[in-house]
Amino acid sequence: MSDISERLRRLFIRRRDSYRDCFRGPSGERVLADLAAFCNWNVAIPPGDAPAMAYEEGKRRVFLRIKSLAEMDDRRLSRLIDDGEDENGG
């Protein structure tokens, strides 16, 4: 494994572990529940005002990123690193 690959691997692991540390446990679960409600993460956004729709979709995406990183297991993390992707699939 190259030095760059190893640094990237450590960066991904450190980032995932930081999200886990913040959002696991009773306090983290309460914060995630509050963010889920605020971000309307599981509510369909009705068509209409385009700027309002974009705003709501932005809130939803932030929540999904936090949730994804906080819940990411080692296997998924390894796949992302091996495939050269980031958490957004790119």
C-alpha positions as CSV (number, residue, x, y, z in Angstrom):
1,M,0.0,0.0,0.0
2,S,1.4,3.4,-0.9
3,D,2.0,6.1,1.6
4,I,-0.8,8.2,0.1
5,S,-3.2,5.2,0.3
6,E,-2.3,4.6,3.9
7,R,-2.8,8.3,4.8
8,L,-6.1,8.3,3.1
9,R,-7.1,5.1,5.0
10,R,-6.2,6.7,8.3
11,L,-8.1,9.9,7.3
12,F,-11.3,7.9,6.5
13,I,-11.0,5.9,9.8
14,R,-10.4,9.0,11.9
15,R,-13.4,10.8,10.3
16,R,-15.7,7.8,10.8
17,D,-14.5,7.3,14.4
18,S,-15.1,11.0,15.2
19,Y,-18.7,10.7,14.0
20,R,-19.2,7.6,16.0
21,D,-17.8,9.2,19.1
22,C,-20.2,12.1,18.7
23,F,-23.4,10.3,17.8
24,R,-23.3,7.0,19.6
25,G,-24.7,6.6,23.1
26,P,-27.8,8.1,24.7
27,S,-26.9,11.7,24.1
28,G,-25.9,11.1,20.5
29,E,-29.1,9.2,19.8
30,R,-31.1,12.1,21.2
31,V,-29.2,14.5,19.0
32,L,-29.7,12.3,15.9
33,A,-33.5,12.0,16.7
34,D,-33.7,15.8,16.9
35,L,-31.8,16.3,13.7
36,A,-34.0,13.7,11.9
37,A,-37.1,15.6,12.9
38,F,-35.6,19.0,12.0
39,C,-34.2,17.8,8.7
40,N,-37.3,16.0,7.6
41,W,-35.1,13.1,6.5
42,N,-37.9,10.7,5.8
43,V,-40.6,13.1,4.6
44,A,-41.3,13.5,0.8
45,I,-40.7,17.0,-0.3
46,P,-43.8,18.2,-2.1
47,P,-43.2,19.9,-5.5
48,G,-43.5,23.6,-5.6
49,D,-41.2,26.4,-4.7
50,A,-37.8,25.3,-6.1
51,P,-35.6,27.3,-3.6
52,A,-37.6,25.9,-0.7
53,M,-37.3,22.4,-2.1
54,A,-33.5,22.8,-2.5
55,Y,-33.3,24.1,1.1
56,E,-35.2,21.1,2.5
57,E,-33.1,18.6,0.4
58,G,-29.9,20.2,1.7
59,K,-31.0,19.7,5.3
60,R,-31.9,16.1,4.5
61,R,-28.5,15.4,2.8
62,V,-26.6,16.8,5.8
63,F,-28.6,14.5,8.2
64,L,-28.0,11.5,5.9
65,R,-24.2,12.1,5.8
66,I,-24.0,12.3,9.6
67,K,-26.1,9.2,10.1
68,S,-24.2,7.3,7.4
69,L,-20.8,8.1,9.0
70,A,-22.0,7.5,12.6
71,E,-23.3,4.0,11.6
72,M,-20.7,3.0,9.1
73,D,-19.2,-0.5,9.8
74,D,-15.6,-1.5,9.1
75,R,-16.6,-3.5,6.0
76,R,-18.3,-0.6,4.4
77,L,-15.5,1.7,5.3
78,S,-12.9,-0.7,3.7
79,R,-15.0,-0.9,0.6
80,L,-15.1,2.9,0.3
81,I,-11.4,3.1,0.7
82,D,-10.6,0.3,-1.6
83,D,-12.9,1.7,-4.3
84,G,-11.4,5.1,-3.9
85,E,-14.8,6.7,-3.1
86,D,-15.8,9.2,-0.5
87,E,-18.9,8.9,1.7
88,N,-21.0,10.5,-1.1
89,G,-20.2,7.7,-3.6
90,G,-17.8,9.8,-5.7
